Amino acid sequence: MCGALAGHFTVTSHTDLPGTVSARVHHHGVTDDQPTPTPPTVRDRLTTAGLSGERIEQHLTAGRVRVDGAHVSDLDAPAPAGTRVVVWGG
């Protein structure tokens, strides 16, 4: 290949319609209704921050975990993006 066609190619399969250049068309019902993702929990957020499960439990038992200033006693409580999760001491 040379000139204007250099680097230009099309990949098709036997199931693609002739001339298909974009994503395949779904012939079954596709809607915009998607299940709402569950927000991350306090445990998820602290694990993502690098704390081990054991260390998280230690902080919880010592009363050092807060979400938006409120004391947390349930690590499975929601802590969506935008909430402030704080652990101090220890």
C-alpha positions, -999 to 999 in steps of 0.1 A, spaced: 0 0 0 12 35 -7 -1 70 -9 -35 79 5 -44 43 13 -14 37 36 -26 27 71 -63 25 60 -80 -9 64 -114 -24 72 -120 -56 91 -152 -75 86 -165 -110 95 -189 -132 77 -217 -120 100 -212 -83 93 -235 -67 68 -216 -55 37 -204 -19 43 -206 -21 81 -181 4 96 -194 10 131 -206 -11 160 -229 -40 152 -266 -34 154 -284 -53 181 -316 -69 169 -329 -77 204 -345 -52 228 -319 -27 241 -330 0 264 -313 28 284 -327 13 316 -297 0 334 -297 -11 370 -285 16 393 -251 7 406 -248 4 443 -227 31 459 -194 21 475 -195 13 512 -173 27 539 -153 -6 538 -149 -2 500 -136 33 503 -111 24 530 -99 -7 512 -94 14 480 -74 38 501 -50 9 509 -61 -2 544 -62 -39 552 -94 -55 564 -78 -61 598 -67 -24 601 -101 -12 591 -117 -33 619 -92 -20 644 -101 16 635 -138 8 637 -135 -9 671 -116 21 684 -142 45 672 -119 63 647 -140 61 615 -163 89 605 -183 98 574 -190 134 568 -182 140 605 -206 113 618 -193 83 638 -196 51 618 -205 17 634 -214 -1 602 -186 -6 576 -212 -16 550 -230 18 552 -230 36 519 -202 61 513 -208 74 477 -183 97 460 -184 132 475 -187 120 511 -157 125 533 -145 93 550 -120 100 578 -98 76 599 -75 91 625 -51 79 652 -37 45 659 
